[in-house]
Every structure is written in structure tokens, then in C-alpha cells.
Amino acid sequence: MKYDYVIVGSGLFGSVFAYEMTKRGKKCLVLDRRSHTGGNIYCEDIHGIHTHKYGAHIFHTSNKKIWDYVNQFCEFNNYVNTPIANYKGELYNMPFNMNTFTKLWSDVITPEDARQKIEMQKEELHGKTPENLEEQAISLVGRDIYEKLVKGYTEKQWGKDCKELPAFIIKRLPVRFTFNNNYFTDRYQGIVVGGYNVIIDAMLEGSDVLCNVDYLEKKDYYDGLGKKVLYTGMIDEYFGYSLGTLEYRSLRFETEYLENTDNYQGNAVMNYTDRETPYTRVIEHKHFEFQECPGTVITHEYPSDWQPGMEAYYPVNDERNNALYLKYQEMAQQEEHVLFGGRLGMYKYFDMDKVIEEALGLVEQEVS
């Protein structure tokens, strides 16, 4: 066989695996359906602005090992994620903090004022265990914050009324009684200088790469090229949806270059939290890297139901889908020469640092 590994998918998981195996003297072939490598972290250059083609990706981690690992491939800037919530033209800081509270409630000045306000609003549940997302949110942040900053955004994101969504989707909501707009609490945070393609290109150096290739259409052929296959696509699609279709949420992006606007919204990420606005957020990409250049690129992000043939972004990890995934996982374990990994192969949402961690873990399993 020509290759030790045929890797299906050139996203972060597949690219880390390819890099580590190439470093160990293995020969890798990397395949991707798309016209480019990098999966969802791919950045497109539009008039000199590094544009996150598939939604905002901000690297953050508290794992120094992972931070040191990824820094060997690139340089990070000091970007800090401080999104703004837009509710019918009213602007609020996120995550929920004292800046949010003092604007939302005119009688709130101190952290204790904010605590008492939230506790008072939580009393409407009379101590009951939350049975749906709405009750869970109110139990965490009270009615006012839920109505303005959680309800509409969440219903757009998941395509269902909050009363129909399970409580576990928001096991917690970040609430801070300080004037701190940093969305993440991780020790390390930033955006890759030059865009995330820098990482992927470095990781795939030494591997053979084919884009615009559908592995499943010529599965027998590509299987015959390698001793093993790493599959990072949808696990149910790999098995022809033989047990049924797992549920996902998809996204649609509308990206435009505004030639005569140098600064559209003054922030990289603005969430639209009312139900009536059809999109969930607007990304202004130049703010990720503090780029000083004429014009600007913005992206409107629209959640949508997923149908076969569409890109799958978010697994819907409710009880039914998790049970179905476990059945597919049992089938996967019977595939002697096929490994499954990544967000779609493992039917689980991962932040980027966790993707790297999982990929390195699989490498260790293979070489041990």
C-alpha cells in the first residue's frame, strides 16, 4: 500500500494527526470534499482581510501543553473576545457582568444589588427543578436577562421554542459580578496572525493532499491506498445512515465586502438576541487581527435545520441522538482498519483546544 494512513478531512483533527504521523515517518494522504484544507477554521483573503469563512473561531485554552503545542506552528495576537449583544437596538456587554446589569437595571449599582435582583427574579420558579431550557435559564439569571439576551438567540440557534428544548443545553450561563467583558476565563487566548491557514499549512507539510474529493464515492479505491483510514466526517453518513440519521444544526453565511465602510460595528462579534432578527450574529473580521485597511468584511450568520447534503455544524446531543450515536459507535468499533475522530466522527462539539487534545490522544493510542 502507498500510504500508512488515508485521512478523510483536513480540519484541525485530521491535520494534527497527519502532522504527528508524518513526524514519526508515516506516509499520509489527506482528502477533503471542499476546495481547500482547514475545515471550518479556513480563512479566506478578501481585499487583504482575513475572513473566517465558516464563522468566528477564537482560540482559547487553559491547557499550557496545548497552547505550547499550537504555538510551534504560528504566532497569536492578543485578541480578547468581548462580544456585544444587540436586543432591538439596545446594546449590552457579554458575558453577563456588571456592565450588563447596570445598563439593564437602573437601580443596580453594586454587585450585591445585581445578586439580589437576579435572586428575586429566580423566585418565580419556587425552587422547582428546571424541566426545560427556559426554566433552566431563569433559574440561573432571572427573567429579564433570559427574555432579552437568551431566549431569542437560543430559539434561532436551535430552531425550537425554549420550552421545548432540554434544560441541559445551558447547564450554566456565565454570570460575573465584576466589570469584566472577557467572554472566556481561559489563561490563553488569541487569533492566529495571518489567519488559521498558517497552522493547517504547517501541519500538512509532508503529507499528500487532495481537495474536491469525496471519499465515500470511491471508498474502496481510497481504502486500498492505505493501511488505515482516519475518518473525520459524519459517522452516520459513513455507515450510509443505516440506523437512521443523527440530528445536526447547520449554518448559512452571507459575507460581503463594504468598500466605503472602514468600521461597520466597532467590534468583531455582535449577537442579535431578539427573535425577529433572522440572523444570530454579525462578524466584522478585520477586528480579529486589528487590521488597518480600507473597507471592511462582514458576515451575517443564519442558523438552519440540517438536511443531507448540507454542512453539519452542531450535533444535537439530546437523549435520542446520543443513544443512536452509541449504536453507530459500536459499528465503528468493528471496523478494524478505520479510526473515527473529530466533531462529526465522534458526534460531539469540541472547542479547538479540545480537538487538538483528542487528536494527540488518538496518536498516542496508535503508536503505543
URDALIN-V535735 format. One record per helix or strand of 3 or more residues. SS is the DSSP state (@ for helix, = for strand). FROM is the first residue (numbers start at 0). TO is the last residue. If there is no record, write none. Layout:
SS FROM TO
SS FROM TO
This chain:
= 2 7
@ 11 22
= 27 30
@ 38 40
= 42 45
= 48 51
= 58 60
@ 63 70
= 83 86
= 89 92
@ 97 103
@ 110 124
@ 132 157
@ 161 163
@ 166 169
= 187 189
@ 196 203
= 207 209
@ 214 222
= 225 230
@ 234 237
= 247 257
= 268 271
= 280 283
@ 284 286
= 295 304
@ 318 332
= 337 339
@ 341 344
@ 351 366
